[in-house]
Amino acid sequence: MDLSNYFERIGYSGSGDCSLSTLQELHLLHPVAIPFENLASFLAVDVSLIPGKVFTKLVDHGRGGYCFEQNLAFSIVLKQLGFTVTELAARVVWRSPDKKQMARTHMLLKVMVDNQAWIADVGFGGLTMTTPLELDKESEQQSPHEKFMITREDDEYTVSASVSNNWQALYVFDLVTQYPVDFDMANFFVSSHPESLFLHNLMLGKPEAQGRHALLNRDYTYYSLDGEKTRRRISNSDELIDILTNEFAIQLEGTVDIQALRNKFEKLD
């Protein structure tokens, strides 16, 4: 891949060496520039994991995506820079039942830097990490936004975030390498299965320097770093288009069937 357009998209001008500082800077800039969004599956449009198509969508067309797209693109970038990257899969337990009932529907990355393993994840919705986490450090780790923590039980690891001063588990994973076919299967379920939340709910998230933007169906919320929360109900599709264009910086014209989006949004409760 020619990474120049990607670097321009996220505003990166560093050396691109295989250092921890490079990984940390890219991990912050990527989610700030490229929002988490599920417009495709919400509108019943196929979500491709072909690398070239993912880059076209996220980089050239000014769109966002969900975990499989976001972390696939990030993995390709890191590998091309020379990092050693392993793709992993997780069971999401945030606001969900027991882990034994949850399929592996989330993608994350293990990145090696100077023989130290780090977890990178630029695609976890409204709580997307803005820094990599040290895998074997079982104490809280500060990001530019929330505090995170990785704990271990036998061969399983749990990523948790401090939300309103309470630790909440986000997902559970192990270190078994996953392959493209594994993510093709999971992506097909998430984007196409009639019971998938991504088909029936509009979900977006985007961090910025002073906080986070989040949208779930008709509810838009801004979380500031000082703990304040501002929420408002989106009353109509004009307001939705304005929020997607400005707060989430999504290029809609030419990339989304805007009328179909308006129609489906108006049917949401």
Summary of the structure (lengths in Angstrom):
residues: 269
radius of gyration: 17.6
end to end distance: 42.0
largest distance: 51.6
contacts: 847
relative contact order: 0.15
helix: 34%
strand: 29%
